[in-house]
Each structure stands twice: as C-alpha cells, then as structure tokens.
Amino acid sequence: MHAFDVLGDPVRRRILELLADGERTSGAVSETIRAEFGISQPAVSQHLRVLRESGFTSVRAEGTRRLYAVEAAPLAEVDQWLERFRGFWEQRLDALGTELARGKRERRASLPRNDENDKEEPT
C-alpha cells in the first residue's frame, strides 16, 4: 500500500498523531479512536494492522499488552516526496514573517515614547 493511501484515512492519521506523543497500548489507542470516530474495536485493530504492515508503526509485546510506536522511515519517505513542494509554502511563510515584523515596527513607532528625558521633574 502506498504511503498516501495509508495516510489518506483520517482514522489512521489520528492513530499516528496519538502515537507521535509516545508509545501506547492497543487498548488505549482503541479507546480513544472508538470515542472519537464511533467505530468498533475490530475496526480499530484493522487500522493498526494496516499501519503495522505498511511500516508506519511497530508493535512489541509486554506481557499481555501490545505497545505501538511510530516508525520514522515511511514518514521520511513522505517528507522527501513533499520536499519539491516545500518552496510553495515556505516562501509564503517567509513573506508572512516579514509582514508581521513590519507591523510590529509600525506599532512601536506609533506608540508614545516613554524616555526618562520626556518625564517631568517632580516639584
């Protein structure tokens, strides 16, 4: 399955978001996804299986629990593919940063100065 086919599903994207915060048990993932998407536990297990088989997650046993974690390699491939498009939004973000800085300078310039020399001496 192609990476964008895997990431195209909102449930799988949400699972990856949860796992980005750190390793989680399948039960914890299932509980959150079931509450947010209203799907069954077997459906969540199927999404976890797709993520595992496509390399986006790994699983390890700890007693009777199964702990899932994000695997970086497929995400690095996605990032590499996106690299050719990054200039489209970075240029706009750079322009936004310039405009924000200009606005701050203009606001500061329009504020009254509070210099020590401008204060009246107490009488």
Buried (B, 14 or more C-beta within 10 A) or exposed (E): EEBEEBBEEEBBEBBBEBBEEEBBBBEBBBBBBBEEBEBEEEBBBEBBEBBBEBBBBBBEEEEEEBBBBBBEEBBEEBEEEEEEEEEEEEEEEEEEEEEEEEEEEEEEEEEEEEEEEEEEEEE
